[in-house]
Amino acid sequence: MTFSQHPSSSSSEIAQTFGASILSRDTAAPSWRMALLRGIVWGLIGMLYAPLFTGFAELFEGLGFGHGTYIAAAALAGGVGAALYGAREVALIATGIGVLVGVLVLMLFAEHIAVFHVVLVASAVAGLVGLTVSFPARCSRHVPGKTMAGLATGALCGGFLALVEPFHPNPFPSFAVLAFLVSVNGVLYVSTVRWWLSLSRRLHCESRPCYIIESLVMATLAGVAAGSVWMMIGPLIDFEVGLWQSASASMHERIPMAILGGLFGGALAGMLLEFFRFSWVHDL
């Protein structure tokens, strides 16, 4: 790939839940002010999604995934993004831990340690914080369901790109890929997240103790943040020549247009969601 988010339940119950997610819209007429606000919010989401997807895509392409890179990268970026936006203050703390650990290790041991080790250290520190610190806000029990939604919709959108790109004469440009993924993935996520949350409850994913869920969420997000630090700084220093170094260098070449595509796709998706009166999902 190259380019320039109760098993035993009856079908009627699932249909009702899915239908409710589609129809749970405000019946009031949309306003341009709210559409603009939602467009700005989703544009920012797209700007954050773009580096995630680009980094994952470069890594998977380097591992020889071919066109399947779209599926794996979009699924992971969608899942991580959903966890990031769903976990709120837990996500902010975890990201801060990951960035701090990544920078400190980079400053002290850049020539003596691999990025994989940094990810493990950041995940371990954040996981320990999640297990020992009690956060005052509501528990992040909804994050597993949101993560499942992000993984599924991301894989679906990435699968579409993987199917159609071989029939295109040239590789898809970064701007077009990110504009498509952020907009279509965003709309699908908002449309289906309530169904995935219902499935998560049926699978008892939310029945685990809160501190365990938060610890796992924090460990995941901190690991991604620490790895992202190394991916962004890699070309500026001489460390770990190989897959990570080449992926980091390629990522830097694609980032500007990818971020622009994510911004455009996010703004478009946000405004469409408001015009068609889809409910905000940050309180689910």
VMD Tcl script that draws the C-alpha trace (Angstrom):
set ca {
  {0.00 0.00 0.00}
  {1.31 3.42 -0.95}
  {-0.40 6.79 -0.66}
  {1.14 10.45 -1.94}
  {-11.98 5.11 14.72}
  {-24.52 -10.74 24.32}
  {-23.80 -13.04 21.53}
  {-27.16 -14.62 22.36}
  {-29.22 -11.45 21.90}
  {-31.97 -11.72 19.35}
  {-31.82 -10.08 15.95}
  {-34.84 -7.95 16.81}
  {-33.09 -6.54 19.88}
  {-30.00 -5.73 17.86}
  {-32.09 -4.12 15.14}
  {-33.93 -2.00 17.71}
  {-30.66 -0.87 19.29}
  {-29.07 -0.10 15.93}
  {-32.20 1.68 14.78}
  {-32.24 3.77 17.92}
  {-28.68 4.90 17.24}
  {-29.64 6.05 13.77}
  {-32.89 7.74 14.77}
  {-31.71 9.42 17.97}
  {-31.50 12.84 16.42}
  {-32.68 16.23 17.45}
  {-35.77 17.20 15.48}
  {-35.05 20.93 15.71}
  {-33.79 22.69 12.62}
  {-29.98 22.76 12.40}
  {-28.23 26.09 12.91}
  {-25.20 27.33 11.01}
  {-23.57 28.32 14.29}
  {-23.77 24.79 15.69}
  {-22.74 23.32 12.35}
  {-19.66 25.53 12.32}
  {-18.84 24.61 15.92}
  {-19.20 20.91 15.23}
  {-17.14 21.28 12.07}
  {-14.32 22.89 14.07}
  {-14.42 20.14 16.71}
  {-14.35 17.38 14.12}
  {-11.65 19.19 12.16}
  {-9.44 19.07 15.24}
  {-10.27 15.37 15.63}
  {-9.21 14.82 12.03}
  {-5.93 16.65 12.61}
  {-5.12 14.24 15.45}
  {-6.33 11.18 13.55}
  {-4.07 11.92 10.57}
  {-0.68 11.39 12.30}
  {-2.01 8.26 14.01}
  {-3.12 6.69 10.76}
  {-0.01 7.81 8.86}
  {2.33 6.40 11.49}
  {0.53 3.06 11.64}
  {0.35 2.91 7.84}
  {4.09 3.43 7.42}
  {4.86 0.73 9.99}
  {2.49 -1.84 8.49}
  {3.67 -1.08 4.97}
  {7.25 -1.61 6.10}
  {6.17 -4.98 7.53}
  {4.85 -6.03 4.11}
  {1.08 -5.77 4.66}
  {0.52 -4.44 1.14}
  {-2.99 -3.13 0.53}
  {-4.02 -4.68 3.84}
  {-2.11 -1.80 5.41}
  {-5.23 0.32 4.94}
  {-7.32 -2.08 7.01}
  {-4.87 -2.50 9.87}
  {-3.87 1.17 10.09}
  {-7.42 2.55 9.82}
  {-8.72 0.06 12.38}
  {-6.01 0.87 14.93}
  {-6.24 4.60 14.35}
  {-10.03 4.43 14.73}
  {-9.81 2.34 17.91}
  {-7.12 4.48 19.53}
  {-8.93 7.66 18.53}
  {-12.21 6.41 20.00}
  {-10.46 5.50 23.27}
  {-8.69 8.85 23.33}
  {-11.86 10.90 22.91}
  {-13.96 8.62 25.10}
  {-11.67 8.42 28.12}
  {-11.50 12.19 28.70}
  {-9.26 13.15 31.65}
  {-7.94 9.59 31.84}
  {-6.79 9.93 28.24}
  {-5.15 13.29 28.94}
  {-3.21 11.88 31.90}
  {-2.19 8.77 29.97}
  {-1.05 10.80 26.96}
  {0.93 13.11 29.22}
  {2.65 10.14 30.85}
  {3.48 8.64 27.46}
  {4.91 11.87 26.08}
  {6.92 12.52 29.26}
  {8.36 9.00 29.35}
  {9.13 9.12 25.63}
  {10.96 12.44 25.86}
  {12.90 11.53 29.01}
  {14.07 8.18 27.65}
  {14.92 9.79 24.32}
  {17.07 12.39 26.09}
  {18.84 9.92 28.38}
  {19.08 6.63 26.49}
  {18.43 7.32 22.80}
  {21.45 5.34 21.63}
  {21.02 2.44 24.04}
  {17.34 1.52 23.94}
  {14.81 0.57 21.27}
  {11.49 2.30 20.71}
  {9.70 -0.94 21.61}
  {11.20 -0.73 25.09}
  {10.04 2.87 25.46}
  {6.49 1.86 24.59}
  {6.59 -0.89 27.21}
  {7.97 1.44 29.89}
  {5.34 4.11 29.20}
  {2.56 1.52 29.19}
  {3.76 0.04 32.47}
  {3.97 3.43 34.20}
  {0.53 4.52 32.99}
  {-1.00 1.14 33.84}
  {0.39 1.38 37.36}
  {-1.06 4.86 37.76}
  {-4.44 3.57 36.59}
  {-4.35 0.77 39.15}
  {-3.31 2.93 42.11}
  {-4.87 6.37 41.54}
  {-8.60 6.92 41.96}
  {-10.00 9.37 39.42}
  {-12.95 11.45 40.65}
  {-14.91 11.61 37.40}
  {-17.21 8.86 36.18}
  {-15.65 5.53 35.33}
  {-14.49 4.90 31.77}
  {-16.64 1.77 31.43}
  {-17.96 2.99 28.09}
  {-14.48 3.09 26.51}
  {-14.33 -0.63 25.51}
  {-17.54 -0.29 23.51}
  {-16.37 2.92 21.85}
  {-13.04 1.31 21.03}
  {-14.82 -1.63 19.42}
  {-16.84 0.81 17.32}
  {-13.70 2.66 16.24}
  {-11.92 -0.57 15.33}
  {-14.86 -1.89 13.32}
  {-15.67 1.29 11.38}
  {-11.98 1.93 10.74}
  {-11.46 -1.58 9.39}
  {-14.54 -1.21 7.18}
  {-13.34 2.08 5.66}
  {-9.79 0.79 5.30}
  {-11.12 -2.35 3.64}
  {-12.93 -0.25 1.06}
  {-9.71 1.59 0.19}
  {-7.82 -1.69 0.00}
  {-10.37 -3.03 -2.47}
  {-10.55 -0.04 -4.80}
  {-6.93 1.18 -4.91}
  {-5.70 -1.68 -7.15}
  {-8.15 -0.45 -9.82}
  {-6.82 3.12 -9.59}
  {-3.99 4.00 -12.01}
  {-1.98 5.80 -9.31}
  {-1.61 5.43 -5.56}
  {-4.13 7.44 -3.57}
  {-2.71 10.77 -2.32}
  {-2.47 11.31 1.44}
  {-4.98 14.18 1.37}
  {-7.68 12.08 -0.30}
  {-7.09 9.05 1.93}
  {-7.36 11.03 5.16}
  {-10.30 13.13 3.96}
  {-12.19 9.93 3.14}
  {-11.27 8.06 6.29}
  {-12.01 10.87 8.74}
  {-15.32 11.86 7.15}
  {-16.79 8.43 6.36}
  {-15.34 6.75 9.44}
  {-16.65 9.58 11.60}
  {-20.19 9.33 10.26}
  {-20.22 5.53 10.58}
  {-18.86 5.75 14.12}
  {-21.54 8.17 15.30}
  {-24.22 6.11 13.55}
  {-23.24 2.79 15.12}
  {-21.53 3.55 18.45}
  {-24.70 3.02 20.50}
  {-25.08 -0.46 19.05}
  {-21.46 -1.27 19.91}
  {-21.96 0.04 23.45}
  {-24.98 -2.24 23.79}
  {-22.94 -5.19 22.49}
  {-20.15 -4.34 24.93}
  {-22.61 -4.55 27.81}
  {-23.96 -7.88 26.56}
  {-20.39 -9.20 26.43}
  {-19.88 -7.97 30.02}
  {-16.96 -5.78 28.98}
  {-18.27 -3.08 31.32}
  {-18.68 -5.40 34.30}
  {-14.97 -5.37 35.12}
  {-13.74 -3.21 38.04}
  {-13.29 0.39 37.00}
  {-9.63 0.59 37.94}
  {-8.80 -2.36 35.66}
  {-10.56 -0.78 32.68}
  {-8.88 2.57 33.29}
  {-5.49 0.91 33.75}
  {-5.77 -0.88 30.41}
  {-6.94 2.28 28.65}
  {-4.13 4.34 30.15}
  {-1.49 1.74 29.31}
  {-2.63 1.62 25.68}
  {-2.79 5.37 25.18}
  {0.51 6.01 26.95}
  {2.25 3.42 24.78}
  {0.88 5.01 21.62}
  {1.92 8.49 22.82}
  {5.46 7.34 23.65}
  {5.80 5.61 20.29}
  {4.49 8.73 18.54}
  {7.18 10.85 20.18}
  {9.85 8.62 18.74}
  {8.17 8.49 15.33}
  {8.08 12.30 15.15}
  {11.62 12.91 16.42}
  {13.28 9.94 14.71}
  {14.50 11.68 11.54}
  {16.09 14.45 13.61}
  {18.52 12.15 15.42}
  {20.51 9.05 14.58}
  {18.86 6.14 16.39}
  {17.64 2.65 15.63}
  {18.34 2.51 11.90}
  {15.80 0.14 10.39}
  {12.03 -0.16 10.12}
  {11.19 2.53 12.68}
  {13.68 4.99 11.24}
  {12.52 4.54 7.64}
  {8.85 4.63 8.66}
  {9.46 7.79 10.66}
  {11.18 9.50 7.75}
  {8.40 8.54 5.32}
  {5.79 9.69 7.81}
  {7.33 13.15 7.93}
  {7.03 13.44 4.15}
  {3.30 12.66 4.23}
  {2.22 14.44 7.40}
  {1.45 17.94 5.98}
  {-1.03 16.77 3.34}
  {-2.39 14.07 5.66}
  {-3.21 16.64 8.34}
  {-4.86 18.90 5.76}
  {-6.93 15.95 4.55}
  {-7.91 15.04 8.12}
  {-8.87 18.64 8.84}
  {-11.00 18.89 5.70}
  {-12.65 15.50 6.17}
  {-13.33 16.13 9.85}
  {-14.85 19.55 9.25}
  {-17.06 18.14 6.47}
  {-18.20 15.20 8.62}
  {-18.91 17.42 11.61}
  {-21.08 19.82 9.64}
  {-22.97 16.99 7.95}
  {-23.63 15.32 11.31}
  {-25.09 18.58 12.60}
  {-27.17 19.28 9.48}
  {-28.64 15.77 9.62}
  {-29.17 16.13 13.37}
  {-27.07 13.25 14.62}
  {-26.62 13.39 18.38}
  {-23.27 14.20 19.97}
  {-21.76 11.07 21.48}
  {-19.28 12.43 24.01}
  {-21.69 11.82 26.90}
  {-22.42 8.16 26.08}
}
mol new
graphics top color blue
foreach p $ca { graphics top sphere $p radius 0.5 }
foreach p [lrange $ca 0 end-1] q [lrange $ca 1 end] { graphics top cylinder $p $q radius 0.2 }
display resetview
